[in-house]
């Protein structure tokens, strides 16, 4: 099943039709990205992230693609119900995109921004920044 999902995900990511770019990016950010983390699907996440990918977390720490893949491999993530709502999706000259919004689960919420490039017909993330993490259980900001 994981292989079928990965093949389907890659087919969506490699679309050549620029009219489908917004739909592809929405699916990437709201479905594929959370799925990769939830299922610890490092192969899928590897396809979503460009080799130059860097993450800056809420504490300002920077990590590479390799470090992010290792983190996902070693840390199960079960946020119960989770949704990501896109507030901004802008595509520049069909090759660069900014996607930002809010991740929301039963116990927490956060803001994130993502930067993606399109190479060889595939959208891949080159950067991500997470901030504004709030615990709903304690009703407070979490550093």
Phi and psi in radians as a Rosetta constraint file:
Dihedral C 1 N 2 CA 2 C 2 CIRCULARHARMONIC -1.059 0.35
Dihedral N 2 CA 2 C 2 N 3 CIRCULARHARMONIC -0.703 0.35
Dihedral C 2 N 3 CA 3 C 3 CIRCULARHARMONIC -1.109 0.35
Dihedral N 3 CA 3 C 3 N 4 CIRCULARHARMONIC -0.756 0.35
Dihedral C 3 N 4 CA 4 C 4 CIRCULARHARMONIC -1.065 0.35
Dihedral N 4 CA 4 C 4 N 5 CIRCULARHARMONIC -0.757 0.35
Dihedral C 4 N 5 CA 5 C 5 CIRCULARHARMONIC -1.086 0.35
Dihedral N 5 CA 5 C 5 N 6 CIRCULARHARMONIC -0.760 0.35
Dihedral C 5 N 6 CA 6 C 6 CIRCULARHARMONIC -1.119 0.35
Dihedral N 6 CA 6 C 6 N 7 CIRCULARHARMONIC -0.742 0.35
Dihedral C 6 N 7 CA 7 C 7 CIRCULARHARMONIC -1.089 0.35
Dihedral N 7 CA 7 C 7 N 8 CIRCULARHARMONIC -0.769 0.35
Dihedral C 7 N 8 CA 8 C 8 CIRCULARHARMONIC -1.107 0.35
Dihedral N 8 CA 8 C 8 N 9 CIRCULARHARMONIC -0.744 0.35
Dihedral C 8 N 9 CA 9 C 9 CIRCULARHARMONIC -1.103 0.35
Dihedral N 9 CA 9 C 9 N 10 CIRCULARHARMONIC -0.762 0.35
Dihedral C 9 N 10 CA 10 C 10 CIRCULARHARMONIC -1.138 0.35
Dihedral N 10 CA 10 C 10 N 11 CIRCULARHARMONIC -0.633 0.35
Dihedral C 10 N 11 CA 11 C 11 CIRCULARHARMONIC -1.079 0.35
Dihedral N 11 CA 11 C 11 N 12 CIRCULARHARMONIC -0.712 0.35
Dihedral C 11 N 12 CA 12 C 12 CIRCULARHARMONIC -1.151 0.35
Dihedral N 12 CA 12 C 12 N 13 CIRCULARHARMONIC -0.665 0.35
Dihedral C 12 N 13 CA 13 C 13 CIRCULARHARMONIC -1.288 0.35
Dihedral N 13 CA 13 C 13 N 14 CIRCULARHARMONIC -0.384 0.35
Dihedral C 13 N 14 CA 14 C 14 CIRCULARHARMONIC -1.771 0.35
Dihedral N 14 CA 14 C 14 N 15 CIRCULARHARMONIC 0.270 0.35
Dihedral C 14 N 15 CA 15 C 15 CIRCULARHARMONIC -1.050 0.35
Dihedral N 15 CA 15 C 15 N 16 CIRCULARHARMONIC 2.467 0.35
Dihedral C 15 N 16 CA 16 C 16 CIRCULARHARMONIC -1.713 0.35
Dihedral N 16 CA 16 C 16 N 17 CIRCULARHARMONIC -0.231 0.35
Dihedral C 16 N 17 CA 17 C 17 CIRCULARHARMONIC -1.354 0.35
Dihedral N 17 CA 17 C 17 N 18 CIRCULARHARMONIC 1.979 0.35
Dihedral C 17 N 18 CA 18 C 18 CIRCULARHARMONIC -1.110 0.35
Dihedral N 18 CA 18 C 18 N 19 CIRCULARHARMONIC -0.452 0.35
Dihedral C 18 N 19 CA 19 C 19 CIRCULARHARMONIC -1.131 0.35
Dihedral N 19 CA 19 C 19 N 20 CIRCULARHARMONIC -0.386 0.35
Dihedral C 19 N 20 CA 20 C 20 CIRCULARHARMONIC -1.606 0.35
Dihedral N 20 CA 20 C 20 N 21 CIRCULARHARMONIC -0.031 0.35
Dihedral C 20 N 21 CA 21 C 21 CIRCULARHARMONIC -1.009 0.35
Dihedral N 21 CA 21 C 21 N 22 CIRCULARHARMONIC -0.786 0.35
Dihedral C 21 N 22 CA 22 C 22 CIRCULARHARMONIC -1.088 0.35
Dihedral N 22 CA 22 C 22 N 23 CIRCULARHARMONIC -0.794 0.35
Dihedral C 22 N 23 CA 23 C 23 CIRCULARHARMONIC -1.070 0.35
Dihedral N 23 CA 23 C 23 N 24 CIRCULARHARMONIC -0.750 0.35
Dihedral C 23 N 24 CA 24 C 24 CIRCULARHARMONIC -1.077 0.35
Dihedral N 24 CA 24 C 24 N 25 CIRCULARHARMONIC -0.798 0.35
Dihedral C 24 N 25 CA 25 C 25 CIRCULARHARMONIC -1.145 0.35
Dihedral N 25 CA 25 C 25 N 26 CIRCULARHARMONIC -0.689 0.35
Dihedral C 25 N 26 CA 26 C 26 CIRCULARHARMONIC -1.070 0.35
Dihedral N 26 CA 26 C 26 N 27 CIRCULARHARMONIC -0.776 0.35
Dihedral C 26 N 27 CA 27 C 27 CIRCULARHARMONIC -1.145 0.35
Dihedral N 27 CA 27 C 27 N 28 CIRCULARHARMONIC -0.737 0.35
Dihedral C 27 N 28 CA 28 C 28 CIRCULARHARMONIC -1.000 0.35
Dihedral N 28 CA 28 C 28 N 29 CIRCULARHARMONIC -0.840 0.35
Dihedral C 28 N 29 CA 29 C 29 CIRCULARHARMONIC -1.396 0.35
Dihedral N 29 CA 29 C 29 N 30 CIRCULARHARMONIC -0.624 0.35
Dihedral C 29 N 30 CA 30 C 30 CIRCULARHARMONIC -1.638 0.35
Dihedral N 30 CA 30 C 30 N 31 CIRCULARHARMONIC -0.336 0.35
Dihedral C 30 N 31 CA 31 C 31 CIRCULARHARMONIC -2.072 0.35
Dihedral N 31 CA 31 C 31 N 32 CIRCULARHARMONIC -1.050 0.35
Dihedral C 31 N 32 CA 32 C 32 CIRCULARHARMONIC -1.181 0.35
Dihedral N 32 CA 32 C 32 N 33 CIRCULARHARMONIC -0.799 0.35
Dihedral C 32 N 33 CA 33 C 33 CIRCULARHARMONIC -1.054 0.35
Dihedral N 33 CA 33 C 33 N 34 CIRCULARHARMONIC -0.927 0.35
Dihedral C 33 N 34 CA 34 C 34 CIRCULARHARMONIC -1.073 0.35
Dihedral N 34 CA 34 C 34 N 35 CIRCULARHARMONIC -0.629 0.35
Dihedral C 34 N 35 CA 35 C 35 CIRCULARHARMONIC -1.099 0.35
Dihedral N 35 CA 35 C 35 N 36 CIRCULARHARMONIC -0.720 0.35
Dihedral C 35 N 36 CA 36 C 36 CIRCULARHARMONIC -1.057 0.35
Dihedral N 36 CA 36 C 36 N 37 CIRCULARHARMONIC -0.742 0.35
Dihedral C 36 N 37 CA 37 C 37 CIRCULARHARMONIC -1.241 0.35
Dihedral N 37 CA 37 C 37 N 38 CIRCULARHARMONIC -0.780 0.35
Dihedral C 37 N 38 CA 38 C 38 CIRCULARHARMONIC -1.094 0.35
Dihedral N 38 CA 38 C 38 N 39 CIRCULARHARMONIC -0.690 0.35
Dihedral C 38 N 39 CA 39 C 39 CIRCULARHARMONIC -1.707 0.35
Dihedral N 39 CA 39 C 39 N 40 CIRCULARHARMONIC 0.071 0.35
Dihedral C 39 N 40 CA 40 C 40 CIRCULARHARMONIC 0.932 0.35
Dihedral N 40 CA 40 C 40 N 41 CIRCULARHARMONIC 0.686 0.35
Dihedral C 40 N 41 CA 41 C 41 CIRCULARHARMONIC -1.480 0.35
Dihedral N 41 CA 41 C 41 N 42 CIRCULARHARMONIC 1.473 0.35
Dihedral C 41 N 42 CA 42 C 42 CIRCULARHARMONIC -1.140 0.35
Dihedral N 42 CA 42 C 42 N 43 CIRCULARHARMONIC -0.574 0.35
Dihedral C 42 N 43 CA 43 C 43 CIRCULARHARMONIC -1.105 0.35
Dihedral N 43 CA 43 C 43 N 44 CIRCULARHARMONIC -0.746 0.35
Dihedral C 43 N 44 CA 44 C 44 CIRCULARHARMONIC -1.162 0.35
Dihedral N 44 CA 44 C 44 N 45 CIRCULARHARMONIC -0.812 0.35
Dihedral C 44 N 45 CA 45 C 45 CIRCULARHARMONIC -1.065 0.35
Dihedral N 45 CA 45 C 45 N 46 CIRCULARHARMONIC -0.665 0.35
Dihedral C 45 N 46 CA 46 C 46 CIRCULARHARMONIC -1.020 0.35
Dihedral N 46 CA 46 C 46 N 47 CIRCULARHARMONIC -0.653 0.35
Dihedral C 46 N 47 CA 47 C 47 CIRCULARHARMONIC -1.280 0.35
Dihedral N 47 CA 47 C 47 N 48 CIRCULARHARMONIC -0.549 0.35
Dihedral C 47 N 48 CA 48 C 48 CIRCULARHARMONIC -1.341 0.35
Dihedral N 48 CA 48 C 48 N 49 CIRCULARHARMONIC -0.497 0.35
Dihedral C 48 N 49 CA 49 C 49 CIRCULARHARMONIC -1.747 0.35
Dihedral N 49 CA 49 C 49 N 50 CIRCULARHARMONIC 2.281 0.35
Dihedral C 49 N 50 CA 50 C 50 CIRCULARHARMONIC -1.187 0.35
Dihedral N 50 CA 50 C 50 N 51 CIRCULARHARMONIC 2.703 0.35
Dihedral C 50 N 51 CA 51 C 51 CIRCULARHARMONIC -1.039 0.35
Dihedral N 51 CA 51 C 51 N 52 CIRCULARHARMONIC -0.459 0.35
Dihedral C 51 N 52 CA 52 C 52 CIRCULARHARMONIC -1.578 0.35
Dihedral N 52 CA 52 C 52 N 53 CIRCULARHARMONIC 0.111 0.35
Dihedral C 52 N 53 CA 53 C 53 CIRCULARHARMONIC -0.944 0.35
Dihedral N 53 CA 53 C 53 N 54 CIRCULARHARMONIC 2.402 0.35
Dihedral C 53 N 54 CA 54 C 54 CIRCULARHARMONIC -2.390 0.35
Dihedral N 54 CA 54 C 54 N 55 CIRCULARHARMONIC 2.456 0.35
Dihedral C 54 N 55 CA 55 C 55 CIRCULARHARMONIC -1.938 0.35
Dihedral N 55 CA 55 C 55 N 56 CIRCULARHARMONIC 2.408 0.35
Dihedral C 55 N 56 CA 56 C 56 CIRCULARHARMONIC -2.046 0.35
Dihedral N 56 CA 56 C 56 N 57 CIRCULARHARMONIC 2.061 0.35
Dihedral C 56 N 57 CA 57 C 57 CIRCULARHARMONIC -1.527 0.35
Dihedral N 57 CA 57 C 57 N 58 CIRCULARHARMONIC -3.128 0.35
Dihedral C 57 N 58 CA 58 C 58 CIRCULARHARMONIC -1.097 0.35
Dihedral N 58 CA 58 C 58 N 59 CIRCULARHARMONIC -0.368 0.35
Dihedral C 58 N 59 CA 59 C 59 CIRCULARHARMONIC -1.606 0.35
Dihedral N 59 CA 59 C 59 N 60 CIRCULARHARMONIC -0.006 0.35
Dihedral C 59 N 60 CA 60 C 60 CIRCULARHARMONIC 1.538 0.35
Dihedral N 60 CA 60 C 60 N 61 CIRCULARHARMONIC 0.087 0.35
Dihedral C 60 N 61 CA 61 C 61 CIRCULARHARMONIC -1.328 0.35
Dihedral N 61 CA 61 C 61 N 62 CIRCULARHARMONIC 2.424 0.35
Dihedral C 61 N 62 CA 62 C 62 CIRCULARHARMONIC -1.796 0.35
Dihedral N 62 CA 62 C 62 N 63 CIRCULARHARMONIC 2.396 0.35
Dihedral C 62 N 63 CA 63 C 63 CIRCULARHARMONIC -2.357 0.35
Dihedral N 63 CA 63 C 63 N 64 CIRCULARHARMONIC 2.682 0.35
Dihedral C 63 N 64 CA 64 C 64 CIRCULARHARMONIC -1.579 0.35
Dihedral N 64 CA 64 C 64 N 65 CIRCULARHARMONIC 3.037 0.35
Dihedral C 64 N 65 CA 65 C 65 CIRCULARHARMONIC -1.019 0.35
Dihedral N 65 CA 65 C 65 N 66 CIRCULARHARMONIC -0.825 0.35
Dihedral C 65 N 66 CA 66 C 66 CIRCULARHARMONIC -1.006 0.35
Dihedral N 66 CA 66 C 66 N 67 CIRCULARHARMONIC -0.784 0.35
Dihedral C 66 N 67 CA 67 C 67 CIRCULARHARMONIC -1.134 0.35
Dihedral N 67 CA 67 C 67 N 68 CIRCULARHARMONIC -0.658 0.35
Dihedral C 67 N 68 CA 68 C 68 CIRCULARHARMONIC -1.170 0.35
Dihedral N 68 CA 68 C 68 N 69 CIRCULARHARMONIC -0.743 0.35
Dihedral C 68 N 69 CA 69 C 69 CIRCULARHARMONIC -1.082 0.35
Dihedral N 69 CA 69 C 69 N 70 CIRCULARHARMONIC -0.746 0.35
Dihedral C 69 N 70 CA 70 C 70 CIRCULARHARMONIC -1.144 0.35
Dihedral N 70 CA 70 C 70 N 71 CIRCULARHARMONIC -0.676 0.35
Dihedral C 70 N 71 CA 71 C 71 CIRCULARHARMONIC -1.069 0.35
Dihedral N 71 CA 71 C 71 N 72 CIRCULARHARMONIC -0.817 0.35
Dihedral C 71 N 72 CA 72 C 72 CIRCULARHARMONIC -1.127 0.35
Dihedral N 72 CA 72 C 72 N 73 CIRCULARHARMONIC -0.725 0.35
Dihedral C 72 N 73 CA 73 C 73 CIRCULARHARMONIC -1.041 0.35
Dihedral N 73 CA 73 C 73 N 74 CIRCULARHARMONIC -0.654 0.35
Dihedral C 73 N 74 CA 74 C 74 CIRCULARHARMONIC -1.638 0.35
Dihedral N 74 CA 74 C 74 N 75 CIRCULARHARMONIC -0.205 0.35
Dihedral C 74 N 75 CA 75 C 75 CIRCULARHARMONIC -2.249 0.35
Dihedral N 75 CA 75 C 75 N 76 CIRCULARHARMONIC 1.807 0.35
Dihedral C 75 N 76 CA 76 C 76 CIRCULARHARMONIC -1.057 0.35
Dihedral N 76 CA 76 C 76 N 77 CIRCULARHARMONIC 2.564 0.35
Dihedral C 76 N 77 CA 77 C 77 CIRCULARHARMONIC -2.281 0.35
Dihedral N 77 CA 77 C 77 N 78 CIRCULARHARMONIC 2.023 0.35
Dihedral C 77 N 78 CA 78 C 78 CIRCULARHARMONIC -2.321 0.35
Dihedral N 78 CA 78 C 78 N 79 CIRCULARHARMONIC 1.543 0.35
Dihedral C 78 N 79 CA 79 C 79 CIRCULARHARMONIC -1.475 0.35
Dihedral N 79 CA 79 C 79 N 80 CIRCULARHARMONIC 0.244 0.35
Dihedral C 79 N 80 CA 80 C 80 CIRCULARHARMONIC 1.070 0.35
Dihedral N 80 CA 80 C 80 N 81 CIRCULARHARMONIC -2.318 0.35
Dihedral C 80 N 81 CA 81 C 81 CIRCULARHARMONIC -1.253 0.35
Dihedral N 81 CA 81 C 81 N 82 CIRCULARHARMONIC 2.291 0.35
Dihedral C 81 N 82 CA 82 C 82 CIRCULARHARMONIC -2.407 0.35
Dihedral N 82 CA 82 C 82 N 83 CIRCULARHARMONIC 2.384 0.35
Dihedral C 82 N 83 CA 83 C 83 CIRCULARHARMONIC -2.356 0.35
Dihedral N 83 CA 83 C 83 N 84 CIRCULARHARMONIC 2.579 0.35
Dihedral C 83 N 84 CA 84 C 84 CIRCULARHARMONIC -2.086 0.35
Dihedral N 84 CA 84 C 84 N 85 CIRCULARHARMONIC 2.112 0.35
Dihedral C 84 N 85 CA 85 C 85 CIRCULARHARMONIC -1.852 0.35
Dihedral N 85 CA 85 C 85 N 86 CIRCULARHARMONIC 2.117 0.35
Dihedral C 85 N 86 CA 86 C 86 CIRCULARHARMONIC -1.420 0.35
Dihedral N 86 CA 86 C 86 N 87 CIRCULARHARMONIC 2.216 0.35
Dihedral C 86 N 87 CA 87 C 87 CIRCULARHARMONIC -1.730 0.35
Dihedral N 87 CA 87 C 87 N 88 CIRCULARHARMONIC -0.525 0.35
Dihedral C 87 N 88 CA 88 C 88 CIRCULARHARMONIC -2.477 0.35
Dihedral N 88 CA 88 C 88 N 89 CIRCULARHARMONIC 2.256 0.35
Dihedral C 88 N 89 CA 89 C 89 CIRCULARHARMONIC -2.435 0.35
Dihedral N 89 CA 89 C 89 N 90 CIRCULARHARMONIC 1.910 0.35
Dihedral C 89 N 90 CA 90 C 90 CIRCULARHARMONIC -2.226 0.35
Dihedral N 90 CA 90 C 90 N 91 CIRCULARHARMONIC 2.353 0.35
Dihedral C 90 N 91 CA 91 C 91 CIRCULARHARMONIC -2.003 0.35
Dihedral N 91 CA 91 C 91 N 92 CIRCULARHARMONIC 2.261 0.35
Dihedral C 91 N 92 CA 92 C 92 CIRCULARHARMONIC -1.934 0.35
Dihedral N 92 CA 92 C 92 N 93 CIRCULARHARMONIC 2.062 0.35
Dihedral C 92 N 93 CA 93 C 93 CIRCULARHARMONIC 0.902 0.35
Dihedral N 93 CA 93 C 93 N 94 CIRCULARHARMONIC 0.499 0.35
Dihedral C 93 N 94 CA 94 C 94 CIRCULARHARMONIC 1.194 0.35
Dihedral N 94 CA 94 C 94 N 95 CIRCULARHARMONIC 0.138 0.35
Dihedral C 94 N 95 CA 95 C 95 CIRCULARHARMONIC -2.243 0.35
Dihedral N 95 CA 95 C 95 N 96 CIRCULARHARMONIC -0.291 0.35
Dihedral C 95 N 96 CA 96 C 96 CIRCULARHARMONIC -2.334 0.35
Dihedral N 96 CA 96 C 96 N 97 CIRCULARHARMONIC 2.410 0.35
Dihedral C 96 N 97 CA 97 C 97 CIRCULARHARMONIC -2.403 0.35
Dihedral N 97 CA 97 C 97 N 98 CIRCULARHARMONIC 2.604 0.35
Dihedral C 97 N 98 CA 98 C 98 CIRCULARHARMONIC -2.077 0.35
Dihedral N 98 CA 98 C 98 N 99 CIRCULARHARMONIC 2.225 0.35
Dihedral C 98 N 99 CA 99 C 99 CIRCULARHARMONIC -2.257 0.35
Dihedral N 99 CA 99 C 99 N 100 CIRCULARHARMONIC 2.155 0.35
Dihedral C 99 N 100 CA 100 C 100 CIRCULARHARMONIC -2.416 0.35
Dihedral N 100 CA 100 C 100 N 101 CIRCULARHARMONIC 2.812 0.35
Dihedral C 100 N 101 CA 101 C 101 CIRCULARHARMONIC 3.043 0.35
Dihedral N 101 CA 101 C 101 N 102 CIRCULARHARMONIC -2.702 0.35
Dihedral C 101 N 102 CA 102 C 102 CIRCULARHARMONIC -2.184 0.35
Dihedral N 102 CA 102 C 102 N 103 CIRCULARHARMONIC 2.253 0.35
Dihedral C 102 N 103 CA 103 C 103 CIRCULARHARMONIC -1.650 0.35
Dihedral N 103 CA 103 C 103 N 104 CIRCULARHARMONIC 2.332 0.35
Dihedral C 103 N 104 CA 104 C 104 CIRCULARHARMONIC -2.384 0.35
Dihedral N 104 CA 104 C 104 N 105 CIRCULARHARMONIC 2.232 0.35
Dihedral C 104 N 105 CA 105 C 105 CIRCULARHARMONIC -2.277 0.35
Dihedral N 105 CA 105 C 105 N 106 CIRCULARHARMONIC 3.099 0.35
Dihedral C 105 N 106 CA 106 C 106 CIRCULARHARMONIC -1.072 0.35
Dihedral N 106 CA 106 C 106 N 107 CIRCULARHARMONIC -0.654 0.35
Dihedral C 106 N 107 CA 107 C 107 CIRCULARHARMONIC -1.788 0.35
Dihedral N 107 CA 107 C 107 N 108 CIRCULARHARMONIC -0.192 0.35
Dihedral C 107 N 108 CA 108 C 108 CIRCULARHARMONIC -2.749 0.35
Dihedral N 108 CA 108 C 108 N 109 CIRCULARHARMONIC 2.909 0.35
Dihedral C 108 N 109 CA 109 C 109 CIRCULARHARMONIC -2.530 0.35
Dihedral N 109 CA 109 C 109 N 110 CIRCULARHARMONIC 2.794 0.35
Dihedral C 109 N 110 CA 110 C 110 CIRCULARHARMONIC -2.771 0.35
Dihedral N 110 CA 110 C 110 N 111 CIRCULARHARMONIC 2.886 0.35
Dihedral C 110 N 111 CA 111 C 111 CIRCULARHARMONIC -1.915 0.35
Dihedral N 111 CA 111 C 111 N 112 CIRCULARHARMONIC 2.563 0.35
Dihedral C 111 N 112 CA 112 C 112 CIRCULARHARMONIC -2.567 0.35
Dihedral N 112 CA 112 C 112 N 113 CIRCULARHARMONIC 2.674 0.35
Dihedral C 112 N 113 CA 113 C 113 CIRCULARHARMONIC -2.241 0.35
Dihedral N 113 CA 113 C 113 N 114 CIRCULARHARMONIC 2.517 0.35
Dihedral C 113 N 114 CA 114 C 114 CIRCULARHARMONIC -2.348 0.35
Dihedral N 114 CA 114 C 114 N 115 CIRCULARHARMONIC 2.506 0.35
Dihedral C 114 N 115 CA 115 C 115 CIRCULARHARMONIC -2.158 0.35
Dihedral N 115 CA 115 C 115 N 116 CIRCULARHARMONIC 2.212 0.35
Dihedral C 115 N 116 CA 116 C 116 CIRCULARHARMONIC -2.267 0.35
Dihedral N 116 CA 116 C 116 N 117 CIRCULARHARMONIC 2.608 0.35
Dihedral C 116 N 117 CA 117 C 117 CIRCULARHARMONIC -2.149 0.35
Dihedral N 117 CA 117 C 117 N 118 CIRCULARHARMONIC 2.683 0.35
Dihedral C 117 N 118 CA 118 C 118 CIRCULARHARMONIC -1.904 0.35
Dihedral N 118 CA 118 C 118 N 119 CIRCULARHARMONIC 2.024 0.35
Dihedral C 118 N 119 CA 119 C 119 CIRCULARHARMONIC -2.226 0.35
Dihedral N 119 CA 119 C 119 N 120 CIRCULARHARMONIC 2.342 0.35
Dihedral C 119 N 120 CA 120 C 120 CIRCULARHARMONIC 0.906 0.35
Dihedral N 120 CA 120 C 120 N 121 CIRCULARHARMONIC 0.655 0.35
Dihedral C 120 N 121 CA 121 C 121 CIRCULARHARMONIC 1.388 0.35
Dihedral N 121 CA 121 C 121 N 122 CIRCULARHARMONIC 0.092 0.35
Dihedral C 121 N 122 CA 122 C 122 CIRCULARHARMONIC -2.096 0.35
Dihedral N 122 CA 122 C 122 N 123 CIRCULARHARMONIC 2.338 0.35
Dihedral C 122 N 123 CA 123 C 123 CIRCULARHARMONIC -1.503 0.35
Dihedral N 123 CA 123 C 123 N 124 CIRCULARHARMONIC 2.277 0.35
Dihedral C 123 N 124 CA 124 C 124 CIRCULARHARMONIC -2.455 0.35
Dihedral N 124 CA 124 C 124 N 125 CIRCULARHARMONIC 2.503 0.35
Dihedral C 124 N 125 CA 125 C 125 CIRCULARHARMONIC -1.356 0.35
Dihedral N 125 CA 125 C 125 N 126 CIRCULARHARMONIC 2.306 0.35
Dihedral C 125 N 126 CA 126 C 126 CIRCULARHARMONIC -1.827 0.35
Dihedral N 126 CA 126 C 126 N 127 CIRCULARHARMONIC -0.285 0.35
Dihedral C 126 N 127 CA 127 C 127 CIRCULARHARMONIC -2.808 0.35
Dihedral N 127 CA 127 C 127 N 128 CIRCULARHARMONIC 2.654 0.35
Dihedral C 127 N 128 CA 128 C 128 CIRCULARHARMONIC -2.581 0.35
Dihedral N 128 CA 128 C 128 N 129 CIRCULARHARMONIC 2.521 0.35
Dihedral C 128 N 129 CA 129 C 129 CIRCULARHARMONIC -2.369 0.35
Dihedral N 129 CA 129 C 129 N 130 CIRCULARHARMONIC 2.271 0.35
Dihedral C 129 N 130 CA 130 C 130 CIRCULARHARMONIC -2.059 0.35
Dihedral N 130 CA 130 C 130 N 131 CIRCULARHARMONIC 2.349 0.35
Dihedral C 130 N 131 CA 131 C 131 CIRCULARHARMONIC -2.701 0.35
Dihedral N 131 CA 131 C 131 N 132 CIRCULARHARMONIC 3.082 0.35
Dihedral C 131 N 132 CA 132 C 132 CIRCULARHARMONIC 1.135 0.35
Dihedral N 132 CA 132 C 132 N 133 CIRCULARHARMONIC 0.536 0.35
Dihedral C 132 N 133 CA 133 C 133 CIRCULARHARMONIC -1.201 0.35
Dihedral N 133 CA 133 C 133 N 134 CIRCULARHARMONIC 2.176 0.35
Dihedral C 133 N 134 CA 134 C 134 CIRCULARHARMONIC -2.201 0.35
Dihedral N 134 CA 134 C 134 N 135 CIRCULARHARMONIC 2.307 0.35
Dihedral C 134 N 135 CA 135 C 135 CIRCULARHARMONIC -1.482 0.35
Dihedral N 135 CA 135 C 135 N 136 CIRCULARHARMONIC 2.169 0.35
Dihedral C 135 N 136 CA 136 C 136 CIRCULARHARMONIC -1.389 0.35
Dihedral N 136 CA 136 C 136 N 137 CIRCULARHARMONIC -0.432 0.35
Dihedral C 136 N 137 CA 137 C 137 CIRCULARHARMONIC -1.182 0.35
Dihedral N 137 CA 137 C 137 N 138 CIRCULARHARMONIC -0.672 0.35
Dihedral C 137 N 138 CA 138 C 138 CIRCULARHARMONIC -1.792 0.35
Dihedral N 138 CA 138 C 138 N 139 CIRCULARHARMONIC -0.105 0.35
Dihedral C 138 N 139 CA 139 C 139 CIRCULARHARMONIC 0.909 0.35
Dihedral N 139 CA 139 C 139 N 140 CIRCULARHARMONIC 0.865 0.35
Dihedral C 139 N 140 CA 140 C 140 CIRCULARHARMONIC -2.565 0.35
Dihedral N 140 CA 140 C 140 N 141 CIRCULARHARMONIC 2.787 0.35
Dihedral C 140 N 141 CA 141 C 141 CIRCULARHARMONIC -1.257 0.35
Dihedral N 141 CA 141 C 141 N 142 CIRCULARHARMONIC 2.542 0.35
Dihedral C 141 N 142 CA 142 C 142 CIRCULARHARMONIC -2.075 0.35
Dihedral N 142 CA 142 C 142 N 143 CIRCULARHARMONIC 2.215 0.35
